[in-house]
Amino acid sequence: MSTPQTDRLRALLEPLAAEAGLDLEDVRITQAGSRRQVQIDVDADGGVDLDAIADFSREVGRALDDSDLMGSAAYLLEVGSPGAERPLVLPRHWARAEGRLAKIQLVDGGEITARVLESDEEGALVEVQPVKGRGRPKERRLAFAEVAKARVQVEFNRKDDALLDEAEDIDDADDTADTDDAGDDGSHDA
């Protein structure tokens, strides 16, 4: 829910995020005991690392201290990323979720689980997973107007083909190294 204070905070933070090469995803102000808690989520293409979050957090802290936006009351500042099960709201969220599985609630009341294959400004091409594992996945073009709500799903047992191929290449390289070193007892004549 947007409030005048979060709108003013967002207006202060948007240019700082852009300057840092980040997208300001969410701003929340809540009461935590006697303190207010300011929670900010940022993201970027390719994700954000802890150094980028720490640098941005310092900039936000300075900007908030220099402004009167938070008043004189104490506040707790938390800066992070949207997390593994991020909501897919904007086209950039869908683009960043390519290859990931998402649970999608449709405007017509239906719900699907689908892998995001590609996306653009109008919608996404998804691979709809079969119900209860029966059948084959089917590609479907979803316009964003058809989506009521969508969220990335965490997959613990996904076998990523690219990673499997990479692992096989590493195993092959290890096998080659083992055979090249065969018979070498470590002693060398000088």
VOBA-1610 file (N, C-alpha, C; in pm, whole numbers, padded with zeros to 5 digits, always signed):
BEGIN
Met+00084-00118+00000Met+00000+00000+00000Met+00089+00124+00000Ser+00059+00213-00088Ser+00136+00336-00101Ser+00079+00442-00007Thr+00168+00508+00063Thr+00129+00618+00151Thr+00207+00742+00105Pro+00164+00861+00148Pro+00241+00981+00110Pro+00388+00972+00152Gln+00415+00913+00269Gln+00554+00902+00314Gln+00633+00805+00226Thr+00576+00691+00190Thr+00649+00597+00104Thr+00665+00656-00037Asp+00567+00734-00083Asp+00580+00799-00213Asp+00695+00900-00211Arg+00706+00979-00104Arg+00817+01074-00092Arg+00950+01001-00080Leu+00951+00891-00007Leu+01072+00812+00009Leu+01114+00752-00126Arg+01017+00703-00198Arg+01046+00646-00332Arg+01105+00755-00423Ala+01048+00875-00418Ala+01098+00986-00500Ala+01243+01022-00464Leu+01278+01010-00337Leu+01415+01037-00293Leu+01510+00926-00339Leu+01462+00801-00334Leu+01549+00686-00359Leu+01565+00648-00506Glu+01465+00675-00589Glu+01471+00636-00731Glu+01600+00687-00798Pro+01634+00817-00785Pro+01757+00864-00851Pro+01883+00799-00792Leu+01885+00773-00663Leu+02001+00707-00601Leu+02018+00566-00656Ala+01906+00495-00671Ala+01911+00359-00724Ala+01958+00361-00869Ala+01904+00451-00949Ala+01943+00460-01090Ala+02092+00490-01102Glu+02141+00581-01019Glu+02284+00616-01021Glu+02371+00495-00985Ala+02320+00408-00898Ala+02393+00288-00857Ala+02373+00172-00955Gly+02294+00195-01060Gly+02267+00089-01158Gly+02168-00015-01107Leu+02081+00028-01015Leu+01984-00063-00955Leu+01841-00019-00988Asp+01750-00113-00979Asp+01607-00083-00990Asp+01549-00085-00849Leu+01478+00020-00813Leu+01409+00024-00684Leu+01281-00056-00698Glu+01275-00170-00633Glu+01161-00261-00648Glu+01050-00236-00547Asp+01085-00214-00421Asp+00982-00199-00318Asp+01035-00113-00205Val+00945-00035-00148Val+00976+00048-00031Val+00861+00030+00067Arg+00896-00010+00191Arg+00793-00028+00294Arg+00841+00040+00423Ile+00747+00104+00490Ile+00776+00161+00622Ile+00676+00098+00718Thr+00729+00031+00821Thr+00644-00032+00921Thr+00693+00008+01059Gln+00609-00014+01156Gln+00645+00013+01294Gln+00703-00115+01355Ala+00820-00106+01415Ala+00884-00220+01480Ala+00914-00180+01624Gly+00819-00205+01713Gly+00834-00161+01852Gly+00827-00009+01857Ser+00929+00052+01918Ser+00931+00197+01927Ser+00998+00261+01806Arg+01050+00181+01716Arg+01118+00232+01597Arg+01036+00206+01471Arg+01062+00287+01374Arg+01008+00259+01241Arg+01111+00176+01165Gln+01063+00090+01081Gln+01150+00005+01001Gln+01129+00042+00854Val+01239+00077+00788Val+01235+00112+00646Val+01297-00005+00571Gln+01217-00072+00489Gln+01264-00188+00413Gln+01263-00152+00265Ile+01376-00173+00201Ile+01394-00137+00061Ile+01447-00258-00014Asp+01382-00290-00124Asp+01430-00398-00211Asp+01479-00338-00341Val+01599-00380-00383Val+01657-00336-00510Val+01697-00459-00590Asp+01706-00443-00720Asp+01748-00553-00806Asp+01816-00493-00927Ala+01875-00579-01009Ala+01940-00537-01133Ala+01945-00657-01226Asp+01964-00631-01354Asp+01985-00741-01447Asp+02108-00817-01400Gly+02096-00948-01392Gly+02207-01029-01342Gly+02210-01040-01190Gly+02115-00975-01122Gly+02107-00982-00976Gly+02195-00876-00909Val+02186-00869-00779Val+02268-00776-00701Val+02350-00856-00601Asp+02471-00808-00578Asp+02555-00876-00480Asp+02557-00796-00350Leu+02615-00853-00249Leu+02616-00789-00116Leu+02691-00656-00116Asp+02796-00644-00195Asp+02869-00517-00200Asp+02782-00406-00256Ala+02706-00435-00362Ala+02618-00334-00421Ala+02509-00293-00321Ile+02457-00391-00249Ile+02353-00361-00149Ile+02411-00278-00035Ala+02532-00312+00011Ala+02595-00236+00119Ala+02624-00093+00076Asp+02677-00074-00044Asp+02705+00061-00094Asp+02577+00143-00105Phe+02473+00082-00160Phe+02345+00152-00174Phe+02286+00184-00037Ser+02298+00093+00057Ser+02247+00114+00191Ser+02314+00236+00257Arg+02445+00249+00238Arg+02516+00366+00293Arg+02465+00495+00230Glu+02444+00493+00097Glu+02393+00612+00027Glu+02253+00648+00078Val+02168+00547+00095Val+02033+00571+00144Val+02037+00628+00285Gly+02121+00572+00371Gly+02134+00622+00508Gly+02174+00769+00511Arg+02273+00805+00427Arg+02316+00946+00420Arg+02202+01035+00371Ala+02132+00989+00265Ala+02023+01069+00208Ala+01910+01088+00309Leu+01877+00982+00383Leu+01771+00994+00483Leu+01814+01085+00598Asp+01940+01076+00641Asp+01989+01161+00749Asp+01993+01308+00707Asp+02022+01334+00578Asp+02030+01471+00528Asp+01892+01530+00500Ser+01790+01446+00489Ser+01655+01496+00462Ser+01575+01496+00593Asp+01460+01556+00588Asp+01371+01555+00705Asp+01260+01452+00687Leu+01275+01365+00590Leu+01171+01269+00553Leu+01132+01176+00667Met+01229+01132+00746Met+01200+01039+00855Met+01180+01111+00988Gly+01193+01243+00987Gly+01175+01318+01110Gly+01289+01290+01207Ser+01266+01315+01335Ser+01372+01296+01434Ser+01365+01160+01504Ala+01260+01085+01478Ala+01245+00954+01543Ala+01344+00853+01483Ala+01385+00759+01567Ala+01478+00655+01522Ala+01411+00563+01420Tyr+01492+00509+01331Tyr+01441+00412+01234Tyr+01548+00307+01208Leu+01504+00192+01163Leu+01593+00082+01127Leu+01586+00068+00976Leu+01701+00071+00909Leu+01707+00062+00765Leu+01750-00078+00723Glu+01672-00140+00635Glu+01706-00271+00578Glu+01701-00260+00427Val+01812-00293+00363Val+01817-00294+00217Val+01850-00436+00173Gly+01773-00488+00078Gly+01796-00624+00031Gly+01746-00640-00111Ser+01738-00764-00154Ser+01686-00796-00286Ser+01550-00864-00270Pro+01472-00873-00377Pro+01337-00929-00365Pro+01331-01075-00319Gly+01437-01150-00332Gly+01439-01286-00283Gly+01407-01390-00389Ala+01415-01515-00349Ala+01401-01627-00441Ala+01260-01641-00497Glu+01160-01614-00418Glu+01021-01630-00462Glu+00960-01494-00494Arg+01031-01418-00573Arg+00990-01282-00605Arg+00859-01278-00684Pro+00778-01176-00661Pro+00659-01158-00744Pro+00700-01107-00882Leu+00624-01146-00983Leu+00647-01101-01119Leu+00539-00998-01151Val+00578-00872-01145Val+00480-00764-01162Val+00508-00686-01291Leu+00632-00651-01312Leu+00671-00568-01427Leu+00738-00652-01535Pro+00739-00604-01659Pro+00808-00680-01765Pro+00953-00715-01731Arg+01025-00625-01662Arg+01165-00656-01627Arg+01173-00774-01530His+01071-00792-01445His+01071-00907-01353His+01060-01037-01432Trp+00974-01036-01534Trp+00956-01154-01618Trp+01084-01185-01694Ala+01151-01081-01744Ala+01277-01100-01818Ala+01383-01162-01727Arg+01388-01116-01603Arg+01487-01169-01508Arg+01453-01310-01462Ala+01328-01351-01483Ala+01284-01484-01441Ala+01293-01587-01553Glu+01348-01549-01667Glu+01356-01644-01779Glu+01433-01769-01734Gly+01374-01885-01765Gly+01431-02013-01724Gly+01379-02061-01590Arg+01311-01975-01517Arg+01261-02009-01384Arg+01116-02056-01392Leu+01076-02132-01292Leu+00939-02180-01280Leu+00857-02076-01204Ala+00733-02054-01247Ala+00647-01955-01181Ala+00507-02012-01161Lys+00446-01975-01050Lys+00306-02006-01025Lys+00229-01882-01066Ile+00135-01901-01159Ile+00066-01788-01220Ile-00084-01801-01199Gln-00142-01700-01134Gln-00287-01693-01119Gln-00340-01605-01231Leu-00435-01658-01306Leu-00490-01586-01420Leu-00610-01502-01381Val-00634-01398-01456Val-00747-01309-01432Val-00878-01386-01436Asp-00888-01488-01522Asp-01012-01565-01534Asp-01033-01665-01420Gly-00942-01665-01323Gly-00956-01753-01206Gly-00873-01879-01212Gly-00818-01910-01327Gly-00735-02030-01339Gly-00596-02009-01279Glu-00526-02119-01263Glu-00390-02113-01210Glu-00304-02213-01286Ile-00185-02171-01324Ile-00093-02260-01394Ile+00046-02251-01331Thr+00122-02356-01348Thr+00263-02354-01313Thr+00337-02366-01445Ala+00426-02271-01471Ala+00491-02266-01602Ala+00633-02214-01589Arg+00717-02259-01682Arg+00854-02209-01690Arg+00854-02090-01786Val+00915-01979-01745Val+00923-01860-01828Val+01033-01883-01932Leu+00993-01886-02059Leu+01089-01910-02166Leu+01149-01780-02219Glu+01064-01682-02241Glu+01109-01550-02287Glu+00998-01451-02259Ser+01032-01322-02263Ser+00931-01220-02237Ser+00966-01093-02313Asp+00865-01006-02325Asp+00884-00874-02384Asp+00794-00777-02307Glu+00770-00662-02361Glu+00689-00561-02290Glu+00541-00596-02283Glu+00494-00688-02367Glu+00352-00721-02374Glu+00313-00848-02299Gly+00407-00941-02287Gly+00374-01068-02225Gly+00493-01162-02225Ala+00463-01289-02199Ala+00570-01388-02188Ala+00530-01517-02257Leu+00629-01584-02312Leu+00611-01719-02364Leu+00650-01811-02249Val+00557-01898-02211Val+00581-01989-02099Val+00561-02133-02143Glu+00622-02223-02070Glu+00603-02366-02093Glu+00521-02417-01974Val+00393-02445-02001Val+00301-02488-01896Val+00332-02633-01860Gln+00353-02657-01732Gln+00387-02789-01684Gln+00260-02875-01677Pro+00271-03003-01708Pro+00153-03090-01702Pro+00103-03106-01558Val-00027-03122-01545Val-00087-03142-01413Val-00049-03280-01361Lys+00000-03286-01238Lys+00040-03411-01172Lys+00140-03491-01255Gly+00221-03419-01335Gly+00326-03485-01412Gly+00277-03567-01530Arg+00150-03557-01563Arg+00094-03635-01674Arg+00096-03551-01802Gly+00145-03610-01908Gly+00149-03540-02036Gly+00281-03468-02055Arg+00283-03386-02157Arg+00404-03312-02191Arg+00380-03163-02166Pro+00485-03090-02133Pro+00471-02945-02120Pro+00427-02883-02252Lys+00348-02776-02245Lys+00299-02709-02365Lys+00333-02561-02358Glu+00381-02506-02469Glu+00411-02364-02475Glu+00282-02284-02487Arg+00282-02168-02422Arg+00165-02079-02426Arg+00214-01935-02418Arg+00157-01851-02498Arg+00186-01708-02493Arg+00086-01644-02398Leu+00137-01577-02295Leu+00052-01509-02196Leu+00070-01359-02211Ala-00038-01289-02231Ala-00032-01143-02226Ala-00034-01105-02078Phe+00039-01002-02041Phe+00041-00961-01900Phe-00099-00924-01851Ala-00186-00880-01941Ala-00324-00847-01902Ala-00401-00970-01856Glu-00356-01091-01893Glu-00422-01215-01850Glu-00377-01259-01710Val-00271-01198-01657Val-00211-01242-01532Val-00260-01157-01416Ala-00322-01223-01318Ala-00366-01153-01197Ala-00249-01141-01099Lys-00172-01250-01087Lys-00062-01255-00990Lys+00033-01366-01033Ala+00162-01342-01017Ala+00260-01446-01051Ala+00378-01435-00955Arg+00435-01551-00923Arg+00547-01555-00830Arg+00642-01667-00873Val+00772-01637-00870Val+00875-01736-00901Val+00871-01845-00794Gln+00892-01968-00835Gln+00894-02082-00745Gln+01037-02130-00724Val+01067-02174-00606Val+01198-02231-00576Val+01197-02376-00620Glu+01301-02417-00690Glu+01313-02556-00735Glu+01437-02617-00669Phe+01415-02721-00592Phe+01527-02786-00525Phe+01585-02902-00605Asn+01507-02958-00697Asn+01553-03077-00766Asn+01563-03058-00916Arg+01573-02936-00963Arg+01581-02911-01106Arg+01716-02956-01159Lys+01711-03026-01269Lys+01833-03069-01334Lys+01853-02978-01455Asp+01935-02877-01437Asp+01960-02780-01541Asp+02055-02840-01644Asp+02010-02850-01768Asp+02089-02912-01874Asp+02226-02847-01890Ala+02230-02714-01885Ala+02358-02645-01902Ala+02455-02682-01790Leu+02405-02689-01668Leu+02492-02726-01556Leu+02537-02871-01567Leu+02446-02958-01611Leu+02484-03098-01629Leu+02591-03112-01736Asp+02577-03039-01847Asp+02679-03043-01953Asp+02812-02992-01901Glu+02807-02884-01822Glu+02929-02827-01765Glu+02995-02928-01671Ala+02916-02996-01589Ala+02970-03095-01496Ala+03034-03211-01572Glu+02973-03252-01684Glu+03031-03358-01765Glu+03164-03315-01823Asp+03175-03187-01867Asp+03301-03135-01920Asp+03409-03137-01813Ile+03373-03103-01690Ile+03469-03104-01579Ile+03515-03246-01551Asp+03419-03341-01550Asp+03455-03481-01528Asp+03548-03531-01638Asp+03519-03493-01764Asp+03604-03535-01875Asp+03744-03477-01860Ala+03754-03351-01818Ala+03884-03287-01799Ala+03961-03357-01686Asp+03890-03394-01578Asp+03956-03465-01468Asp+04007-03600-01514Asp+03927-03670-01595Asp+03969-03801-01645Asp+04095-03787-01730Thr+04100-03682-01814Thr+04216-03659-01899Thr+04337-03628-01813Ala+04319-03544-01711Ala+04431-03509-01623Ala+04481-03632-01550Asp+04391-03720-01507Asp+04431-03841-01437Asp+04514-03931-01526Thr+04475-03945-01652Thr+04549-04034-01742Thr+04680-03971-01783Asp+04687-03837-01793Asp+04812-03771-01828Asp+04915-03787-01717Asp+04869-03789-01593Asp+04959-03799-01479Asp+04991-03944-01444Ala+04929-04039-01511Ala+04951-04180-01479Ala+05098-04214-01498Gly+05156-04282-01403Gly+05294-04322-01411Gly+05390-04218-01359Asp+05343-04099-01327Asp+05430-03996-01272Asp+05430-04011-01121Asp+05545-04048-01065Asp+05552-04071-00922Asp+05591-03948-00844Gly+05604-03835-00913Gly+05633-03709-00844Gly+05780-03679-00837Ser+05867-03776-00868Ser+06012-03750-00862Ser+06060-03706-00999His+06149-03610-01000His+06200-03557-01128His+06350-03548-01119Asp+06416-03579-01232Asp+06561-03563-01238Asp+06590-03422-01281Ala+06693-03364-01218Ala+06728-03228-01254Ala+06848-03227-01345
//
